Amino acid sequence: MLELRPSCEHCAKPLPPHAADARICSYECTFCAACAEQLLQDVCPNCGGGFVPRPIRPARDWKNGNYLGNDPARTEPKYRPVDLAAHAGLVARLRNVPPQER
């Protein structure tokens, strides 16, 4: 089950469970769309993978108790700003490798 982390790991922008601008990699590293697309250039600084929009967990119990009330989002943030100079090297190595091939 996704943790639904509460904020961008780089800039600490709040990303509540309903945030349409939350982006995650396959390890659930979480960034806002601006950081993921512009600063990080669709390269996760922690694993080198790409980003996708984070799914939005239903706020209401539409079926079988599958909603935020039973499976709440994480409340403790993971704040670990990216060293953008070091990240530039990773981006350079992966620039021509599509996310699905990394």
Steps between C-alpha positions, in 0.01 A plus 500: 500500500635844407612715791369821345783710641385845614749726324761541228829348611694788342309824560263383778191620312193342664358212297181386675338172389288681239793693344488469122857628470668224705747285308653169611760253376464124540652528851242764600752782511264796493549837338276780380450523123714814475800333666457167318460652156715813511777456759536123487418463128297180556794321663452386859810608697472194723463218245535648150148399399233724354195658659127446457201682650423364846156335519237669714354275769122544535400722791163326521421132554356413161564125533632249754660750739769599249548870580708748698299437816625140516836553330617851593786681334837522669534805723877510556679673211819380333695818440826440321588781260677389186861599434423645157865517395547128565162426344610669177752218449229236538273689259784522246555123518129423462395781265456272199361200687119497518362434851357162395851386400691614810 
